[in-house]
């Protein structure tokens, strides 16, 4: 969407006539060079070649087109050391906290996405924790040098990698050269046609898109398709990547809970002593309580019942409450229940959460239940 904005004038209207076709031709020329040059040779960076060729054509023939300088000036100086002049109080912290959290969230998300994409291209494995810590420290130091916060950018990183960069030195060189351009080469950079940068960014967008996902789109679960579409729409409409990711995680978590709630099963058998066994498997949590209760035939079961959780993990307090209620139902009709393979956490909560019956708990495993302390 950002490159397409270059096809509009200052009033926000789409370009028409010669200016539109000139810009379009230069953009397509840049894209053709970036696409075709690597097929001929990789000795020179395709993106840099595309920018230089378009820059040379515009300069040589005096073509009137929008340049970087028409958008904004990039001239600047060396960043001075400067402590922020703000009151270091709780009120100040609460004022900036929402915006800081959003920016930090977006920064971390895009940095880790960039790291993942670069790892796939270079067949390496980066360290996400190290990246996050380094980014946080760098942004703190940036603040005391009158700078803005920053993070890894997918577009710029792909340009760097596609031009042969593989080592950390490439990022350092890019940062140093950017500083040089801002301090000493702004006059030259501001003459670069926006058409060249527009074509470059369109090619980056094409290269970033996961085209293989279109082939598997109809084969994916509907829930995954819904999450993908929803996150995309939120990102495009609201221009808020952090919010889109949060919404996507919430939807994915709810779908996961729903799917697991439907999977709870019970194997039923009666042994030689007339004791009925219920072997529960799959996670047992708030979403699967209703399905769990439907597995038992309290009135028609024998006088002694064993509910075995060897292949089931009791996850939360809602599941504990469901266990309390099912044992209550058996007690009311004078039947005895044994709960087998429950953790010490479950045993404690069954005795302390609600005062109901004496439950026999056998062969306890060691996992924890996610509940508040009582």
HELIX and SHEET records of a PDB file:
HELIX    1   1 UNK A    3  UNK A    7  5                                   5    
HELIX    2   2 UNK A   17  UNK A   40  1                                  24    
HELIX    3   3 UNK A   46  UNK A   61  1                                  16    
HELIX    4   4 UNK A   68  UNK A   71  1                                   4    
HELIX    5   5 UNK A   90  UNK A  122  1                                  33    
HELIX    6   6 UNK A  128  UNK A  143  1                                  16    
HELIX    7   7 UNK A  154  UNK A  162  1                                   9    
HELIX    8   8 UNK A  168  UNK A  183  1                                  16    
HELIX    9   9 UNK A  186  UNK A  189  1                                   4    
HELIX   10  10 UNK A  194  UNK A  208  1                                  15    
HELIX   11  11 UNK A  212  UNK A  215  1                                   4    
HELIX   12  12 UNK A  217  UNK A  219  5                                   3    
HELIX   13  13 UNK A  222  UNK A  238  1                                  17    
HELIX   14  14 UNK A  241  UNK A  261  1                                  21    
HELIX   15  15 UNK A  286  UNK A  288  5                                   3    
HELIX   16  16 UNK A  289  UNK A  293  1                                   5    
HELIX   17  17 UNK A  317  UNK A  332  1                                  16    
HELIX   18  18 UNK A  344  UNK A  352  1                                   9    
SHEET    1   A 5 UNK A 265  UNK A 270  0                                        
SHEET    2   A 5 UNK A 276  UNK A 281 -1                                        
SHEET    3   A 5 UNK A 304  UNK A 311  1                                        
SHEET    4   A 5 UNK A 336  UNK A 340  1                                        
SHEET    5   A 5 UNK A 360  UNK A 362  1                                        
END                                                                             
